[in-house]
């Protein structure tokens, strides 16, 4: 089975550009490891940056194939079980053509689930439990989830995944189901892998996050959300997706002023990046070997070509 190259890192670290440059060098195709880029028409807020998948080498423009981006409609509740299924299809398709699969993203739970081979079963909705939890605050729900995880011994959810009430309720629903229902395990193949982590100093990361947020707003992120709402997607469904879609939607429906939206969203993205790094460090404690490299745009990163050379050296020696 062909080894899966995994490139992970926090938001705004430049991991997609690095994955694309590596793919161009070694004949790779990219599988997204991002829980929100699966949705069509949610482009600016999820940072798809699809232009990044076209790279210029000498005088030739090369388009790098990508997978698990734009595969479902906004408003649907894509989940980990579905991601595993879709990942495996993409992986087998890529390897059947003798191309090199490269998993790239920042959703630690999704990435870990395919590297560790989580065996999962689909968890049905529990209307009675949802009704019981409907009026609970996010803080109360988070405390309940922590207690459930202690009982199940689960690593499946952390605060990255429960930044809205709806997400927290769904996480509790899953953990409650797993606590009381013997899971009919689905076999997921163990895939050989190597992990490259893209590291960036916290202060530089914060600067890049703020700059990128400003850029996305200038590119029309508010209009993107307005368009989704106008197409009939309920505001609560967009708020469910968290981060940009949560705060921009609350601005559009009049719950937050523009300045309040920007300030709260900026803080939320900084917190999200911190939680991403917490997850990746947790992966290391759980036995994953991550080869950390400085982001290519940093002076110590040496530029993109140097970073790709470094990865290829790692691949040869591991």
DRENDO-1510 file (C-alpha; in Angstrom, 1 decimal, always signed):
<recs>
REC; n; res; u; v; w
REC; 1; UNK; +0.0; +0.0; +0.0 .
REC; 2; UNK; +1.4; +3.4; -1.0 .
REC; 3; UNK; +2.5; +5.6; +1.9 .
REC; 4; UNK; +0.3; +8.6; +2.6 .
REC; 5; UNK; +2.2; +11.9; +2.9 .
REC; 6; UNK; +0.3; +14.1; +5.4 .
REC; 7; UNK; +1.0; +17.8; +5.7 .
REC; 8; UNK; -0.7; +19.4; +8.7 .
REC; 9; UNK; -0.5; +22.7; +10.6 .
REC; 10; UNK; -2.6; +25.5; +12.0 .
REC; 11; UNK; -4.6; +28.0; +9.9 .
REC; 12; UNK; -2.5; +30.6; +8.0 .
REC; 13; UNK; +0.7; +28.5; +8.1 .
REC; 14; UNK; +0.9; +28.0; +4.4 .
REC; 15; UNK; +0.4; +24.2; +4.3 .
REC; 16; UNK; -1.7; +24.2; +1.2 .
REC; 17; UNK; +0.9; +26.0; -0.9 .
REC; 18; UNK; +3.6; +23.6; +0.4 .
REC; 19; UNK; +1.5; +20.5; -0.4 .
REC; 20; UNK; +0.9; +21.8; -3.9 .
REC; 21; UNK; +4.6; +22.5; -4.5 .
REC; 22; UNK; +5.4; +19.0; -3.2 .
REC; 23; UNK; +2.7; +17.4; -5.4 .
REC; 24; UNK; +4.1; +19.2; -8.5 .
REC; 25; UNK; +7.5; +17.8; -7.8 .
REC; 26; UNK; +6.6; +14.2; -7.1 .
REC; 27; UNK; +3.4; +13.6; -9.1 .
REC; 28; UNK; +1.0; +14.0; -6.2 .
REC; 29; UNK; -2.7; +14.6; -5.7 .
REC; 30; UNK; -4.1; +16.3; -2.7 .
REC; 31; UNK; -6.8; +15.0; -0.4 .
REC; 32; UNK; -8.3; +17.8; +1.8 .
REC; 33; UNK; -8.3; +17.3; +5.5 .
REC; 34; UNK; -10.6; +20.2; +6.2 .
REC; 35; UNK; -14.0; +19.7; +7.7 .
REC; 36; UNK; -15.6; +22.8; +6.0 .
REC; 37; UNK; -14.1; +22.9; +2.5 .
REC; 38; UNK; -16.4; +20.0; +1.6 .
REC; 39; UNK; -19.2; +22.5; +1.1 .
REC; 40; UNK; -19.9; +24.1; -2.2 .
REC; 41; UNK; -20.3; +27.9; -2.4 .
REC; 42; UNK; -18.6; +28.3; +0.9 .
REC; 43; UNK; -15.3; +29.4; -0.6 .
REC; 44; UNK; -14.0; +32.6; +1.0 .
REC; 45; UNK; -14.9; +31.8; +4.5 .
REC; 46; UNK; -13.3; +28.3; +4.4 .
REC; 47; UNK; -10.2; +29.6; +2.7 .
REC; 48; UNK; -10.3; +27.2; -0.2 .
REC; 49; UNK; -8.0; +29.4; -2.3 .
REC; 50; UNK; -8.5; +27.1; -5.3 .
REC; 51; UNK; -6.1; +29.2; -7.3 .
REC; 52; UNK; -3.3; +27.8; -5.1 .
REC; 53; UNK; -3.8; +24.4; -6.8 .
REC; 54; UNK; -2.3; +25.8; -10.0 .
REC; 55; UNK; +1.4; +26.2; -9.8 .
REC; 56; UNK; +3.8; +27.7; -12.4 .
REC; 57; UNK; +7.0; +25.8; -13.1 .
REC; 58; UNK; +9.3; +27.6; -15.6 .
REC; 59; UNK; +6.8; +28.7; -18.3 .
REC; 60; UNK; +4.3; +25.9; -17.7 .
REC; 61; UNK; +1.2; +26.1; -15.5 .
REC; 62; UNK; +0.4; +22.8; -13.7 .
REC; 63; UNK; -3.0; +22.1; -12.1 .
REC; 64; UNK; -2.7; +19.8; -9.1 .
REC; 65; UNK; -5.7; +17.5; -8.7 .
REC; 66; UNK; -7.6; +17.9; -5.4 .
REC; 67; UNK; -10.2; +15.8; -3.7 .
REC; 68; UNK; -12.9; +16.2; -1.0 .
REC; 69; UNK; -13.4; +19.9; -1.8 .
REC; 70; UNK; -16.9; +21.0; -3.0 .
REC; 71; UNK; -18.5; +17.6; -2.5 .
REC; 72; UNK; -21.7; +18.5; -0.7 .
REC; 73; UNK; -24.3; +21.2; -0.3 .
REC; 74; UNK; -24.3; +23.9; +2.4 .
REC; 75; UNK; -26.8; +23.2; +5.1 .
REC; 76; UNK; -26.0; +19.5; +5.3 .
REC; 77; UNK; -24.2; +18.1; +8.3 .
REC; 78; UNK; -21.1; +16.4; +7.0 .
REC; 79; UNK; -19.5; +14.1; +9.6 .
REC; 80; UNK; -16.5; +12.1; +10.5 .
REC; 81; UNK; -18.1; +8.8; +9.4 .
REC; 82; UNK; -18.8; +10.2; +5.9 .
REC; 83; UNK; -15.3; +11.7; +5.7 .
REC; 84; UNK; -13.7; +8.4; +6.3 .
REC; 85; UNK; -15.8; +6.8; +3.6 .
REC; 86; UNK; -15.0; +9.6; +1.1 .
REC; 87; UNK; -11.3; +9.7; +2.0 .
REC; 88; UNK; -10.9; +6.0; +1.4 .
REC; 89; UNK; -12.5; +6.3; -2.1 .
REC; 90; UNK; -10.2; +9.2; -3.0 .
REC; 91; UNK; -7.1; +7.4; -1.6 .
REC; 92; UNK; -7.9; +4.2; -3.6 .
REC; 93; UNK; -8.6; +6.2; -6.7 .
REC; 94; UNK; -5.3; +8.1; -6.5 .
REC; 95; UNK; -3.2; +5.0; -5.7 .
REC; 96; UNK; -4.9; +3.0; -8.5 .
REC; 97; UNK; -3.5; +5.5; -11.0 .
REC; 98; UNK; +0.0; +5.2; -9.3 .
REC; 99; UNK; -0.1; +8.8; -8.2 .
REC; 100; UNK; +1.1; +9.9; -4.8 .
REC; 101; UNK; -1.7; +10.8; -2.3 .
REC; 102; UNK; -1.0; +13.9; -0.1 .
REC; 103; UNK; -3.4; +14.5; +2.8 .
REC; 104; UNK; -3.4; +18.2; +3.7 .
REC; 105; UNK; -5.4; +20.1; +6.2 .
REC; 106; UNK; -5.9; +21.4; +9.7 .
REC; 107; UNK; -8.9; +19.4; +11.0 .
REC; 108; UNK; -7.0; +17.2; +13.5 .
REC; 109; UNK; -9.9; +14.9; +14.2 .
REC; 110; UNK; -10.4; +14.1; +10.5 .
REC; 111; UNK; -6.7; +13.6; +9.9 .
REC; 112; UNK; -6.2; +11.4; +12.9 .
REC; 113; UNK; -9.2; +9.3; +12.1 .
REC; 114; UNK; -7.7; +8.1; +8.8 .
REC; 115; UNK; -4.1; +7.8; +10.1 .
REC; 116; UNK; -5.1; +5.8; +13.1 .
REC; 117; UNK; -7.9; +3.8; +11.3 .
REC; 118; UNK; -10.8; +4.7; +13.6 .
REC; 119; UNK; -13.5; +2.1; +13.3 .
REC; 120; UNK; -16.8; +4.1; +13.3 .
REC; 121; UNK; -20.5; +3.5; +12.9 .
REC; 122; UNK; -23.0; +6.1; +11.9 .
REC; 123; UNK; -24.8; +7.7; +14.9 .
REC; 124; UNK; -28.5; +8.5; +14.4 .
REC; 125; UNK; -30.1; +11.6; +15.7 .
REC; 126; UNK; -31.7; +11.4; +19.2 .
REC; 127; UNK; -34.7; +13.8; +19.2 .
REC; 128; UNK; -35.4; +13.3; +22.9 .
REC; 129; UNK; -31.9; +14.0; +23.9 .
REC; 130; UNK; -31.8; +17.1; +21.6 .
REC; 131; UNK; -35.0; +18.4; +23.2 .
REC; 132; UNK; -33.5; +18.0; +26.7 .
REC; 133; UNK; -30.3; +19.9; +25.7 .
REC; 134; UNK; -32.0; +22.6; +23.6 .
REC; 135; UNK; -31.9; +25.3; +26.3 .
REC; 136; UNK; -28.5; +24.6; +27.7 .
REC; 137; UNK; -25.6; +27.1; +27.3 .
REC; 138; UNK; -22.4; +26.2; +25.4 .
REC; 139; UNK; -20.5; +26.2; +28.7 .
REC; 140; UNK; -23.0; +23.7; +30.2 .
REC; 141; UNK; -22.9; +21.5; +27.1 .
REC; 142; UNK; -19.1; +21.6; +27.0 .
REC; 143; UNK; -18.9; +20.4; +30.7 .
REC; 144; UNK; -21.4; +17.6; +29.9 .
REC; 145; UNK; -19.2; +16.5; +26.9 .
REC; 146; UNK; -16.0; +16.5; +29.1 .
REC; 147; UNK; -17.8; +14.2; +31.6 .
REC; 148; UNK; -19.0; +11.9; +28.8 .
REC; 149; UNK; -15.6; +11.6; +27.3 .
REC; 150; UNK; -14.2; +10.5; +30.6 .
REC; 151; UNK; -16.7; +7.7; +30.7 .
REC; 152; UNK; -16.1; +6.6; +27.1 .
REC; 153; UNK; -12.3; +7.2; +27.0 .
REC; 154; UNK; -12.9; +9.1; +23.8 .
REC; 155; UNK; -10.5; +11.4; +21.9 .
REC; 156; UNK; -13.1; +12.1; +19.3 .
REC; 157; UNK; -14.1; +15.7; +20.3 .
REC; 158; UNK; -12.3; +18.7; +21.7 .
REC; 159; UNK; -13.1; +22.4; +21.9 .
REC; 160; UNK; -12.2; +22.8; +18.2 .
REC; 161; UNK; -15.3; +20.8; +17.3 .
REC; 162; UNK; -17.8; +22.4; +19.8 .
REC; 163; UNK; -17.6; +26.1; +19.2 .
REC; 164; UNK; -21.4; +26.4; +18.7 .
REC; 165; UNK; -24.3; +25.0; +20.7 .
REC; 166; UNK; -25.4; +22.8; +17.7 .
REC; 167; UNK; -22.0; +21.2; +17.4 .
REC; 168; UNK; -21.8; +20.6; +21.1 .
REC; 169; UNK; -25.2; +18.9; +21.1 .
REC; 170; UNK; -24.2; +16.7; +18.2 .
REC; 171; UNK; -20.9; +15.7; +20.0 .
REC; 172; UNK; -22.9; +14.8; +23.1 .
REC; 173; UNK; -25.3; +12.8; +21.0 .
REC; 174; UNK; -22.4; +10.8; +19.5 .
REC; 175; UNK; -20.7; +10.2; +22.8 .
REC; 176; UNK; -24.0; +9.2; +24.5 .
REC; 177; UNK; -24.7; +6.7; +21.7 .
REC; 178; UNK; -21.2; +5.2; +22.0 .
REC; 179; UNK; -21.6; +5.0; +25.8 .
REC; 180; UNK; -24.9; +3.0; +25.7 .
REC; 181; UNK; -24.7; +1.2; +22.3 .
REC; 182; UNK; -22.2; -1.5; +21.4 .
REC; 183; UNK; -20.6; -0.2; +18.2 .
REC; 184; UNK; -20.7; -2.5; +15.1 .
REC; 185; UNK; -17.2; -1.6; +14.1 .
REC; 186; UNK; -16.4; -0.9; +10.5 .
REC; 187; UNK; -13.0; -2.0; +9.5 .
REC; 188; UNK; -10.8; +0.8; +8.2 .
REC; 189; UNK; -7.5; -0.2; +6.7 .
REC; 190; UNK; -4.3; +0.8; +8.3 .
REC; 191; UNK; -2.5; +3.1; +5.8 .
REC; 192; UNK; +1.2; +3.6; +6.1 .
REC; 193; UNK; +2.0; +7.3; +6.5 .
REC; 194; UNK; +4.5; +10.0; +7.2 .
REC; 195; UNK; +3.5; +13.3; +8.7 .
REC; 196; UNK; +5.0; +16.7; +8.0 .
REC; 197; UNK; +4.0; +19.6; +10.3 .
REC; 198; UNK; +4.3; +23.2; +9.3 .
REC; 199; UNK; +5.3; +25.4; +12.2 .
REC; 200; UNK; +5.1; +29.1; +12.6 .
REC; 201; UNK; +5.8; +31.5; +15.5 .
REC; 202; UNK; +2.6; +32.4; +17.4 .
REC; 203; UNK; +3.0; +36.1; +16.9 .
REC; 204; UNK; +3.6; +35.8; +13.1 .
REC; 205; UNK; +0.7; +33.4; +12.9 .
REC; 206; UNK; -1.5; +36.0; +14.7 .
REC; 207; UNK; -0.4; +38.7; +12.2 .
REC; 208; UNK; -1.2; +36.5; +9.2 .
REC; 209; UNK; -4.6; +35.5; +10.6 .
REC; 210; UNK; -5.5; +39.2; +11.0 .
REC; 211; UNK; -4.2; +40.1; +7.6 .
REC; 212; UNK; -6.0; +37.1; +6.0 .
REC; 213; UNK; -9.3; +38.0; +7.7 .
REC; 214; UNK; -9.1; +41.6; +6.4 .
REC; 215; UNK; -8.3; +40.2; +2.9 .
REC; 216; UNK; -11.3; +37.8; +3.0 .
REC; 217; UNK; -13.7; +40.5; +4.0 .
REC; 218; UNK; -12.4; +42.7; +1.2 .
REC; 219; UNK; -12.8; +39.9; -1.2 .
REC; 220; UNK; -16.5; +39.6; -0.4 .
REC; 221; UNK; -17.0; +37.2; +2.5 .
REC; 222; UNK; -20.1; +39.1; +3.8 .
REC; 223; UNK; -21.6; +39.0; +0.3 .
REC; 224; UNK; -20.9; +35.2; +0.2 .
REC; 225; UNK; -22.8; +34.7; +3.4 .
REC; 226; UNK; -25.7; +36.9; +2.1 .
REC; 227; UNK; -25.8; +34.9; -1.0 .
REC; 228; UNK; -26.0; +31.6; +1.0 .
REC; 229; UNK; -28.8; +33.0; +3.1 .
REC; 230; UNK; -30.7; +34.3; +0.1 .
REC; 231; UNK; -30.5; +30.9; -1.5 .
REC; 232; UNK; -32.6; +29.5; +1.4 .
REC; 233; UNK; -30.0; +28.2; +3.8 .
REC; 234; UNK; -31.2; +28.9; +7.4 .
REC; 235; UNK; -29.0; +31.2; +9.4 .
REC; 236; UNK; -28.8; +28.6; +12.2 .
REC; 237; UNK; -27.3; +26.1; +9.7 .
REC; 238; UNK; -24.5; +28.6; +8.7 .
REC; 239; UNK; -23.9; +29.5; +12.4 .
REC; 240; UNK; -23.5; +25.7; +13.0 .
REC; 241; UNK; -20.3; +25.8; +10.8 .
REC; 242; UNK; -18.6; +28.2; +13.3 .
REC; 243; UNK; -15.9; +30.8; +12.9 .
REC; 244; UNK; -16.4; +33.0; +9.8 .
REC; 245; UNK; -19.9; +31.7; +9.0 .
REC; 246; UNK; -21.0; +32.0; +12.6 .
REC; 247; UNK; -19.9; +35.6; +13.1 .
REC; 248; UNK; -20.5; +37.0; +9.6 .
REC; 249; UNK; -24.0; +35.5; +9.7 .
REC; 250; UNK; -24.7; +37.1; +13.0 .
REC; 251; UNK; -23.6; +40.4; +11.4 .
REC; 252; UNK; -25.8; +40.0; +8.4 .
REC; 253; UNK; -28.9; +39.2; +10.5 .
REC; 254; UNK; -28.3; +42.2; +12.7 .
REC; 255; UNK; -27.1; +40.4; +15.9 .
REC; 256; UNK; -23.5; +41.9; +15.7 .
REC; 257; UNK; -22.3; +45.2; +14.3 .
REC; 258; UNK; -19.5; +45.0; +11.7 .
REC; 259; UNK; -16.8; +46.1; +14.2 .
REC; 260; UNK; -18.1; +43.6; +16.8 .
REC; 261; UNK; -18.1; +40.8; +14.2 .
REC; 262; UNK; -14.5; +41.6; +13.2 .
REC; 263; UNK; -13.2; +41.8; +16.7 .
REC; 264; UNK; -15.0; +38.6; +17.9 .
REC; 265; UNK; -14.1; +36.6; +14.8 .
REC; 266; UNK; -10.5; +37.6; +15.0 .
REC; 267; UNK; -10.3; +36.4; +18.5 .
REC; 268; UNK; -12.1; +33.2; +17.6 .
REC; 269; UNK; -9.7; +32.4; +14.8 .
REC; 270; UNK; -6.7; +33.0; +17.0 .
REC; 271; UNK; -8.2; +30.6; +19.6 .
REC; 272; UNK; -9.0; +28.1; +16.9 .
REC; 273; UNK; -5.4; +28.1; +15.7 .
REC; 274; UNK; -4.2; +27.5; +19.3 .
REC; 275; UNK; -6.6; +24.6; +19.6 .
REC; 276; UNK; -5.3; +23.1; +16.4 .
REC; 277; UNK; -1.8; +23.1; +17.7 .
REC; 278; UNK; -3.0; +21.6; +21.0 .
REC; 279; UNK; -4.6; +18.7; +19.0 .
REC; 280; UNK; -1.4; +18.2; +16.9 .
REC; 281; UNK; +0.7; +18.1; +20.1 .
REC; 282; UNK; -1.8; +15.6; +21.5 .
REC; 283; UNK; -1.3; +13.5; +18.5 .
REC; 284; UNK; +2.4; +13.4; +19.3 .
REC; 285; UNK; +1.6; +12.3; +22.8 .
REC; 286; UNK; -0.6; +9.6; +21.3 .
REC; 287; UNK; +2.3; +8.1; +19.4 .
REC; 288; UNK; +2.3; +10.0; +16.1 .
REC; 289; UNK; +5.7; +11.1; +14.8 .
REC; 290; UNK; +5.4; +14.6; +13.2 .
REC; 291; UNK; +8.4; +16.0; +11.4 .
REC; 292; UNK; +8.1; +19.7; +12.1 .
REC; 293; UNK; +9.4; +22.2; +9.5 .
REC; 294; UNK; +9.4; +26.0; +9.7 .
REC; 295; UNK; +6.9; +27.6; +7.3 .
REC; 296; UNK; +8.6; +28.2; +3.9 .
REC; 297; UNK; +7.8; +31.9; +4.0 .
REC; 298; UNK; +9.9; +32.4; +7.2 .
REC; 299; UNK; +13.6; +33.3; +6.9 .
REC; 300; UNK; +14.5; +30.0; +8.6 .
REC; 301; UNK; +12.1; +28.2; +6.2 .
REC; 302; UNK; +14.4; +28.9; +3.3 .
REC; 303; UNK; +11.7; +29.3; +0.7 .
REC; 304; UNK; +9.4; +26.8; -1.0 .
REC; 305; UNK; +12.0; +24.9; -3.0 .
REC; 306; UNK; +14.1; +24.4; +0.1 .
REC; 307; UNK; +11.1; +23.2; +2.0 .
REC; 308; UNK; +10.2; +20.7; -0.7 .
REC; 309; UNK; +13.8; +19.5; -0.8 .
REC; 310; UNK; +13.7; +19.0; +2.9 .
REC; 311; UNK; +10.5; +16.9; +2.8 .
REC; 312; UNK; +11.9; +14.7; +0.0 .
REC; 313; UNK; +15.0; +14.2; +2.1 .
REC; 314; UNK; +12.8; +13.1; +5.0 .
REC; 315; UNK; +10.9; +10.7; +2.7 .
REC; 316; UNK; +14.1; +9.1; +1.6 .
REC; 317; UNK; +15.4; +8.5; +5.2 .
REC; 318; UNK; +12.2; +7.4; +6.9 .
</recs>
